[in-house]
């Protein structure tokens, strides 16, 4: 006869709840990274130098001559300020995503452990708390095998997984070590009366096969009670994990920001000296070589700020040379990328 210590149910409950929290943590990270990437991908155009320059050019028509002159002198400041303003908006959205996911996954843990609380009335109705329940719950046709308590406990664990993972129909027969175990009619009836499991918890539990396989539950009512008792410690563990998750996800966002910043060329166009707006990362050749030259993808004539008045004279320096140069490009060249 193979036996098992009844106190193992408490140990299995501890392992089970910890495994669930650990998987919730992994799911949190994966979901968070995916949503951050989606959020940033949807706003990619706002971090493209060409787009930011175009917006600055269009806004220049509403500026004073002094402001236009400042834009010509230091276009990098306009780009950096625009980038920071755009990123502040994106970063707030990312923080909201992380906070929402944190609340949702915390609720998942609470709902999951609350589910065991809701199972308890059914378990006690069918006397699943009694030590003799396991022998009635699962039986075999062979007397010697019928004494194998360890495998009967594994059958209970397997049925618990099938129930939580919404397997339909629930198995009435389970084969372990070439022995077929039959779930009693009373046992099947009990399982069908359990409250419906949550979809979000089922998806996580589907990934806990190894944990279920390692357990042999003899007293299902005690196992459920032990899981419920671990609610506070589970939430505390998740809270500690969440602090690390927040840092990791923020690092993910910062890495994406650095990639955007890395796309911003610091050189100027060799034709009109406007700051380069080429995303060199989209080309395979080296930066500055044929096929990946510094240039103005918007067309140099944007630099001329079409329609503006160019006779502004600075009181200290006189006519700002870059303004005359840009006017000359506008009127005589109108160069475009590739020309």
C-alpha positions as CSV (number, residue, x, y, z in Angstrom):
1,X,0.0,0.0,0.0
2,X,1.4,3.4,-1.0
3,X,0.5,6.2,1.4
4,X,1.2,9.9,1.8
5,X,1.3,12.4,4.7
6,X,-1.9,14.3,4.9
7,X,0.0,17.4,5.8
8,X,1.5,17.5,2.3
9,X,-1.7,19.2,1.1
10,X,-0.6,22.4,2.9
11,X,2.8,22.2,1.3
12,X,1.3,21.6,-2.1
13,X,-1.0,24.6,-1.6
14,X,2.0,26.8,-0.9
15,X,3.9,25.6,-4.0
16,X,0.7,26.0,-6.1
17,X,0.0,29.6,-5.0
18,X,3.6,30.6,-5.5
19,X,3.7,29.1,-9.0
20,X,0.6,31.0,-9.9
21,X,2.0,34.3,-8.6
22,X,5.2,33.7,-10.5
23,X,3.4,33.1,-13.7
24,X,1.2,36.1,-13.2
25,X,4.5,38.1,-12.9
26,X,5.9,36.7,-16.1
27,X,2.6,37.4,-17.9
28,X,2.6,40.9,-16.5
29,X,6.1,41.6,-18.0
30,X,5.3,40.0,-21.4
31,X,2.0,41.9,-21.7
32,X,3.5,45.1,-20.5
33,X,6.4,45.0,-23.0
34,X,4.0,44.2,-25.8
35,X,1.7,47.0,-25.0
36,X,4.5,49.5,-24.6
37,X,5.9,48.6,-28.0
38,X,2.4,48.9,-29.5
39,X,2.0,52.3,-27.8
40,X,5.3,53.6,-29.1
41,X,4.9,52.1,-32.6
42,X,1.6,53.9,-33.0
43,X,3.4,57.2,-32.3
44,X,6.5,56.5,-34.3
45,X,5.9,59.4,-36.6
46,X,6.0,61.9,-33.8
47,X,9.7,60.9,-33.2
48,X,10.8,61.2,-36.8
49,X,13.1,64.1,-37.3
50,X,11.6,64.8,-40.7
51,X,8.1,65.1,-39.2
52,X,9.4,67.3,-36.3
53,X,11.2,69.6,-38.7
54,X,8.2,69.8,-41.0
55,X,6.0,70.8,-38.0
56,X,8.5,73.4,-37.0
57,X,8.7,74.8,-40.5
58,X,4.9,75.0,-40.7
59,X,4.7,76.8,-37.3
60,X,7.4,79.2,-38.4
61,X,4.9,81.2,-40.5
62,X,3.2,82.2,-37.3
63,X,6.4,83.4,-35.5
64,X,7.9,86.8,-35.2
65,X,11.1,87.6,-37.1
66,X,13.1,87.2,-33.9
67,X,11.7,83.7,-33.3
68,X,12.3,82.7,-36.9
69,X,15.9,83.9,-36.7
70,X,16.3,81.9,-33.5
71,X,15.0,78.8,-35.2
72,X,17.5,79.3,-38.0
73,X,20.3,79.7,-35.5
74,X,19.4,76.8,-33.3
75,X,17.1,74.3,-35.0
76,X,18.3,71.5,-32.7
77,X,16.6,73.2,-29.8
78,X,13.3,73.1,-31.5
79,X,13.8,69.4,-32.3
80,X,14.9,68.5,-28.8
81,X,12.0,70.5,-27.2
82,X,9.5,68.9,-29.6
83,X,10.9,65.4,-28.9
84,X,10.7,66.0,-25.1
85,X,7.2,67.3,-25.3
86,X,6.1,64.3,-27.4
87,X,7.9,61.8,-25.2
88,X,6.3,63.3,-22.0
89,X,2.9,62.4,-23.6
90,X,4.0,58.9,-24.5
91,X,5.6,58.3,-21.2
92,X,2.5,59.3,-19.3
93,X,0.5,56.8,-21.5
94,X,3.1,54.1,-20.7
95,X,2.8,54.7,-17.0
96,X,-0.9,54.4,-17.3
97,X,-0.5,51.1,-19.1
98,X,1.7,49.8,-16.3
99,X,-0.6,51.0,-13.6
100,X,-3.7,49.4,-15.3
101,X,-1.9,46.1,-15.8
102,X,-0.8,46.1,-12.2
103,X,-4.3,46.6,-11.0
104,X,-5.7,43.9,-13.4
105,X,-3.1,41.2,-12.4
106,X,-3.6,42.0,-8.8
107,X,-7.3,41.4,-9.3
108,X,-6.5,38.2,-11.1
109,X,-4.7,36.8,-8.0
110,X,-7.6,37.9,-5.7
111,X,-10.2,36.4,-8.0
112,X,-8.3,33.1,-8.3
113,X,-7.9,32.6,-4.5
114,X,-11.5,33.8,-4.0
115,X,-12.5,31.0,-6.3
116,X,-11.2,28.5,-3.8
117,X,-13.4,30.2,-1.1
118,X,-16.4,29.8,-3.4
119,X,-15.6,26.1,-3.9
120,X,-15.6,25.3,-0.2
121,X,-19.4,25.0,0.3
122,X,-19.6,22.4,-2.5
123,X,-16.6,20.6,-1.1
124,X,-18.1,20.4,2.4
125,X,-21.5,19.4,1.0
126,X,-19.9,16.3,-0.6
127,X,-17.7,15.8,2.6
128,X,-14.5,16.3,0.6
129,X,-12.9,17.3,3.9
130,X,-13.1,13.8,5.3
131,X,-10.1,11.5,5.2
132,X,-12.1,8.7,3.5
133,X,-13.2,10.9,0.6
134,X,-10.2,10.2,-1.5
135,X,-10.9,6.5,-1.5
136,X,-14.4,7.0,-2.6
137,X,-13.6,9.8,-5.1
138,X,-11.3,7.7,-7.3
139,X,-11.3,3.9,-7.6
140,X,-9.8,1.2,-9.7
141,X,-10.9,-2.3,-10.7
142,X,-7.9,-3.9,-9.1
143,X,-7.8,-4.2,-5.3
144,X,-4.0,-3.7,-5.0
145,X,-4.1,-0.6,-7.2
146,X,-7.0,0.7,-5.3
147,X,-4.8,1.1,-2.3
148,X,-2.4,3.4,-4.1
149,X,-3.3,6.7,-2.3
150,X,-0.4,8.6,-4.0
151,X,-1.8,8.1,-7.5
152,X,-5.4,8.8,-6.4
153,X,-4.1,12.2,-5.1
154,X,-2.5,12.8,-8.5
155,X,-5.9,12.1,-10.1
156,X,-7.4,14.8,-7.9
157,X,-4.7,17.2,-9.0
158,X,-5.3,16.3,-12.7
159,X,-9.0,16.8,-12.3
160,X,-8.5,20.1,-10.6
161,X,-6.4,21.2,-13.6
162,X,-9.0,20.1,-16.1
163,X,-11.7,22.0,-14.1
164,X,-9.7,25.2,-13.9
165,X,-8.6,25.1,-17.5
166,X,-12.3,24.7,-18.5
167,X,-11.8,21.2,-20.1
168,X,-15.1,20.0,-21.5
169,X,-16.2,17.4,-20.8
170,X,-14.3,16.7,-17.6
171,X,-12.5,13.3,-17.7
172,X,-14.1,10.6,-15.8
173,X,-11.1,8.2,-16.3
174,X,-7.5,9.0,-15.7
175,X,-4.6,6.7,-16.5
176,X,-1.4,6.7,-14.5
177,X,1.4,4.2,-14.6
178,X,-0.6,1.9,-16.8
179,X,-3.5,1.9,-14.3
180,X,-6.9,3.4,-15.1
181,X,-8.5,5.3,-12.3
182,X,-12.3,5.9,-12.4
183,X,-13.8,9.0,-10.9
184,X,-17.0,8.2,-8.9
185,X,-20.4,9.5,-10.0
186,X,-20.5,11.5,-6.8
187,X,-17.1,13.0,-7.6
188,X,-18.1,14.0,-11.1
189,X,-21.3,15.6,-9.7
190,X,-19.2,17.6,-7.2
191,X,-16.9,18.9,-10.0
192,X,-19.9,20.0,-12.1
193,X,-21.3,22.0,-9.2
194,X,-18.1,24.0,-8.7
195,X,-18.4,27.7,-9.7
196,X,-17.3,28.5,-13.2
197,X,-13.6,29.3,-13.5
198,X,-12.4,32.6,-14.8
199,X,-11.1,33.0,-18.3
200,X,-8.1,35.1,-17.3
201,X,-7.0,32.6,-14.6
202,X,-7.5,29.6,-16.9
203,X,-5.0,31.0,-19.4
204,X,-2.4,31.2,-16.7
205,X,-3.2,27.8,-15.2
206,X,-2.8,26.2,-18.6
207,X,0.9,26.9,-18.3
208,X,1.1,25.2,-14.9
209,X,1.0,21.6,-16.0
210,X,4.3,20.7,-14.3
211,X,3.0,22.1,-11.0
212,X,-0.2,20.1,-11.2
213,X,1.7,17.0,-12.1
214,X,3.9,17.3,-9.1
215,X,1.0,17.4,-6.6
216,X,-0.9,14.6,-5.0
217,X,-3.9,16.1,-3.3
218,X,-5.6,13.9,-0.7
219,X,-7.9,16.3,1.0
220,X,-9.3,18.8,-1.5
221,X,-11.2,20.8,1.1
222,X,-8.0,21.3,3.1
223,X,-6.0,22.2,0.0
224,X,-8.6,24.8,-0.9
225,X,-8.6,26.2,2.6
226,X,-4.8,26.4,2.6
227,X,-4.8,28.3,-0.7
228,X,-7.3,30.8,0.6
229,X,-5.1,31.4,3.7
230,X,-2.2,32.4,1.4
231,X,-4.0,35.4,-0.1
232,X,-2.2,38.0,1.9
233,X,1.3,36.5,1.4
234,X,0.5,36.1,-2.3
235,X,-0.5,39.7,-2.7
236,X,2.6,40.8,-0.8
237,X,4.8,38.7,-3.1
238,X,3.1,40.2,-6.1
239,X,3.6,43.7,-4.7
240,X,7.3,43.0,-4.3
241,X,7.4,41.6,-7.8
242,X,5.5,44.5,-9.2
243,X,8.1,47.0,-8.0
244,X,10.7,45.1,-10.1
245,X,8.3,44.8,-13.0
246,X,7.6,48.6,-13.0
247,X,11.4,49.2,-13.2
248,X,11.9,46.6,-15.9
249,X,9.0,48.0,-18.1
250,X,10.2,51.6,-17.6
251,X,13.6,50.4,-18.8
252,X,12.0,48.9,-21.8
253,X,10.3,52.3,-22.6
254,X,13.7,54.1,-22.0
255,X,15.4,51.7,-24.4
256,X,12.8,52.5,-27.0
257,X,13.4,56.2,-26.4
258,X,17.1,55.7,-26.9
259,X,16.4,54.0,-30.2
260,X,14.4,56.9,-31.4
261,X,17.2,59.3,-30.3
262,X,19.7,57.1,-32.1
263,X,17.8,57.6,-35.4
264,X,18.3,61.4,-35.1
265,X,21.3,62.4,-37.2
266,X,23.4,65.2,-35.8
267,X,24.9,66.2,-39.2
268,X,23.7,68.9,-41.6
269,X,22.7,68.6,-45.2
270,X,25.7,69.2,-47.4
271,X,23.6,71.2,-49.9
272,X,21.7,73.7,-47.8
273,X,23.2,73.1,-44.3
274,X,19.7,72.4,-42.8
275,X,20.0,69.8,-40.1
276,X,19.9,66.3,-41.7
277,X,16.5,64.6,-41.4
278,X,17.5,61.2,-42.8
279,X,16.8,58.1,-40.7
280,X,20.1,56.4,-41.6
281,X,19.0,53.1,-39.8
282,X,16.8,52.3,-42.7
283,X,19.8,51.9,-45.1
284,X,22.4,49.1,-45.1
285,X,25.3,51.2,-46.3
286,X,27.5,53.3,-43.9
287,X,26.3,56.7,-42.9
288,X,27.6,59.4,-45.2
289,X,28.4,57.0,-48.1
290,X,26.5,56.8,-51.4
291,X,23.1,55.3,-50.8
292,X,23.0,56.7,-47.2
293,X,24.0,60.4,-47.6
294,X,23.1,63.2,-45.3
295,X,20.3,65.1,-46.9
296,X,16.9,66.8,-46.4
297,X,14.2,64.3,-47.1
298,X,11.6,67.1,-47.0
299,X,13.2,69.0,-49.8
300,X,15.5,72.0,-49.3
301,X,12.8,74.5,-50.3
302,X,11.1,73.9,-46.9
303,X,14.1,75.5,-45.3
304,X,13.3,78.7,-47.2
305,X,10.0,78.9,-45.3
306,X,8.0,79.9,-48.4
307,X,6.1,83.1,-48.1
308,X,8.1,84.6,-45.3
309,X,9.6,88.1,-45.3
310,X,13.4,88.0,-45.5
311,X,14.4,91.6,-45.0
312,X,14.6,91.3,-41.2
313,X,17.8,93.0,-39.9
314,X,19.2,92.1,-36.5
315,X,20.1,95.3,-34.7
316,X,23.5,93.9,-33.6
317,X,24.6,91.7,-36.5
318,X,22.7,93.0,-39.5
319,X,21.0,90.7,-42.0
320,X,21.2,87.1,-40.8
321,X,23.2,85.3,-43.6
322,X,21.3,82.0,-43.4
323,X,18.1,83.7,-44.2
324,X,19.5,85.1,-47.5
325,X,21.0,81.8,-48.3
326,X,17.7,80.0,-47.7
327,X,15.9,82.5,-49.9
328,X,18.4,81.9,-52.7
329,X,17.7,78.1,-52.5
330,X,14.0,78.7,-52.5
331,X,14.0,80.9,-55.6
332,X,16.8,79.2,-57.7
333,X,17.3,75.6,-56.7
334,X,14.4,74.0,-54.9
335,X,16.6,70.9,-54.5
336,X,15.0,67.6,-53.5
337,X,16.4,64.4,-52.1
338,X,18.4,62.5,-54.6
339,X,19.1,65.4,-56.8
